[in-house]
Amino acid sequence: MSNDNDEHDEVPALRRMLTEQKVLEEIPISRTTLYRLERAGKFPRSVYVSPNRRLWFRDEVAAWQAAINDNDERNPKRGRGKGRRRRSDRF
């Protein structure tokens, strides 16, 4: 016999979470820079799991790391910005 509520009883897959310490081990920036980037919307938002405990979703941090490479100024594969012109080889 099947219960009609079985469909709603499924537990979604759990997402791994990282503490501030683990995030800073993975991304070598200062704590202040981490919060500054988060406040500016340039880093994934943390989630309060208790009044004094913030955690970040691991998959969101990993996606940020993958995306940041596209914006790296030293990455030769990135597109040229609006104000950047190709240098002519005059020499």
Kinemage of the C-alpha trace (Angstrom):
@kinemage 1
@onewidth
@group {chain A} dominant
@subgroup {mainchain}
@vectorlist {calphas} color= white
{ca met a 1} P 0.000 0.000 0.000
{ca ser a 2} L 1.341 3.399 -0.956
{ca asn a 3} L 0.903 6.531 1.052
{ca asp a 4} L -0.072 9.611 -0.987
{ca asn a 5} L 2.292 11.747 1.091
{ca asp a 6} L 5.378 9.724 0.077
{ca glu a 7} L 6.125 12.234 -2.691
{ca his a 8} L 6.358 15.053 -0.179
{ca asp a 9} L 8.444 13.122 2.332
{ca glu a 10} L 11.570 13.095 0.149
{ca val a 11} L 14.535 14.803 1.729
{ca pro a 12} L 16.443 17.108 -0.628
{ca ala a 13} L 20.142 16.444 -1.098
{ca leu a 14} L 22.154 18.167 1.599
{ca arg a 15} L 24.631 20.818 0.531
{ca arg a 16} L 28.014 20.919 2.235
{ca met a 17} L 28.768 24.074 4.180
{ca leu a 18} L 32.046 25.773 5.075
{ca thr a 19} L 32.993 27.745 8.159
{ca glu a 20} L 34.759 31.083 7.884
{ca gln a 21} L 38.046 29.366 8.726
{ca lys a 22} L 37.600 26.798 5.929
{ca val a 23} L 36.646 29.493 3.412
{ca leu a 24} L 39.759 31.493 4.295
{ca glu a 25} L 41.905 28.345 3.966
{ca glu a 26} L 40.530 27.782 0.459
{ca ile a 27} L 40.675 31.429 -0.597
{ca pro a 28} L 43.791 33.215 0.676
{ca ile a 29} L 42.284 36.619 1.441
{ca ser a 30} L 41.862 38.472 4.697
{ca arg a 31} L 38.729 38.201 6.783
{ca thr a 32} L 37.990 41.872 6.145
{ca thr a 33} L 38.277 41.385 2.389
{ca leu a 34} L 35.957 38.377 2.580
{ca tyr a 35} L 33.225 40.424 4.266
{ca arg a 36} L 33.850 43.413 1.985
{ca leu a 37} L 33.423 41.228 -1.126
{ca glu a 38} L 30.306 39.635 0.342
{ca arg a 39} L 28.767 43.014 1.189
{ca ala a 40} L 29.517 44.274 -2.347
{ca gly a 41} L 27.797 41.227 -3.842
{ca lys a 42} L 31.043 39.899 -5.344
{ca phe a 43} L 31.192 36.803 -3.138
{ca pro a 44} L 28.466 34.285 -2.186
{ca arg a 45} L 26.320 35.269 0.768
{ca ser a 46} L 26.788 33.468 4.053
{ca val a 47} L 23.909 31.916 5.973
{ca tyr a 48} L 23.384 32.309 9.701
{ca val a 49} L 22.690 28.897 11.225
{ca ser a 50} L 22.607 30.395 14.723
{ca pro a 51} L 22.980 33.963 16.020
{ca asn a 52} L 26.793 33.820 16.050
{ca arg a 53} L 27.497 31.189 13.397
{ca arg a 54} L 27.868 31.985 9.685
{ca leu a 55} L 28.433 29.340 7.036
{ca trp a 56} L 28.879 29.380 3.269
{ca phe a 57} L 27.620 26.769 0.828
{ca arg a 58} L 30.604 24.893 -0.573
{ca asp a 59} L 29.176 24.649 -4.104
{ca glu a 60} L 28.608 28.427 -4.260
{ca val a 61} L 32.187 29.125 -3.159
{ca ala a 62} L 33.499 26.638 -5.750
{ca ala a 63} L 31.400 28.285 -8.477
{ca trp a 64} L 32.793 31.688 -7.450
{ca gln a 65} L 36.341 30.321 -7.707
{ca ala a 66} L 35.649 28.985 -11.204
{ca ala a 67} L 34.078 32.276 -12.321
{ca ile a 68} L 36.820 34.479 -10.894
{ca asn a 69} L 39.348 33.080 -13.370
{ca asp a 70} L 37.352 34.592 -16.251
{ca asn a 71} L 37.778 38.055 -14.724
{ca asp a 72} L 41.499 37.680 -13.985
{ca glu a 73} L 43.421 40.517 -15.630
{ca arg a 74} L 46.381 38.233 -16.274
{ca asn a 75} L 44.268 35.585 -18.019
{ca pro a 76} L 45.179 35.854 -21.729
{ca lys a 77} L 41.852 34.273 -22.768
{ca arg a 78} L 39.677 36.962 -21.214
{ca gly a 79} L 37.945 39.488 -23.438
{ca arg a 80} L 39.163 43.015 -23.802
{ca gly a 81} L 37.355 45.666 -21.820
{ca lys a 82} L 35.665 48.680 -23.371
{ca gly a 83} L 38.561 51.010 -22.622
{ca arg a 84} L 41.319 48.642 -23.679
{ca arg a 85} L 42.714 48.728 -27.178
{ca arg a 86} L 45.004 46.261 -28.798
{ca arg a 87} L 48.612 47.474 -28.732
{ca ser a 88} L 50.185 47.943 -32.099
{ca asp a 89} L 53.633 46.504 -32.614
{ca arg a 90} L 55.502 49.588 -33.774
{ca phe a 91} L 58.951 48.407 -32.901
